[in-house]
């Protein structure tokens, strides 16, 4: 039951509903993509990366602009502090959390490259979607990271501010609704990555919960943005090392 009114209804509600409905719409598209990969009708070896990166930037520029507009209409329950880096102990804690996650991921990445078993597992995962954006050379890696800065920022504004703001209103508004709203938005964030396969969708949801806790714990969206950008930078390097070079070798063997 809706227990709080949406500001600027019905325009605000329509914009918020559009962001929410776009996410499950990606489920059938992801299923179709994975099916085409398995059947060999779509090849990650030959697919141009630059076009995929530009499409992602365009898509998230539009969605991010919509999200910013929604947040301007309804900053509650976050307030203006969501746009500033947290100061004092909260800012230091946010920095330490982001640094610890990045360090842990970097160390795991280095160990991962030493295990043929793990590389084989990753290649099987990449068959289900991520291979289509995995950079295969240094130029594509640079393009991937440039894309990651914009898309990560837009995703955090969308799934940590705009979408939870609407859920909070549906749940009655106020600070008590902030955490359940953030959890619902994290679930949508995971579903938005369903094209990468079930396991990646699960881990993306977990990441969304961590980012939401960081956002609500500090009152600022920027630690979550920094975490997301850093995460994608490291994962992009991992995809290049683990999948990209393997893909180039496979492409050379086929030619």
Secondary structure, 3 states (H helix, E strand, C coil): CCCCCCCCCCHHHHHHHHHHHHHHHHHHHHHHHHHHHHCCCCCCCCCCHHHHHHHHHHHHHHHHHHHHHHHHHCCCCCCHHHHCCCCHHHHHHHHHHHHHHHHHHHHHHHHHCCCHHHHHHHHHHHCCCHHHCCCCCHHHHHHHHHHHHHHHHHHHHHHHHHHHHHHHHHCCCCCHHHHHHHHHHHHHHHHCCHHHCHHHHHHHHHHHHHHHHHHHHHCCCHHHHHHHHHHHHHHHHHHHHHHHHHHHHHHHHHC
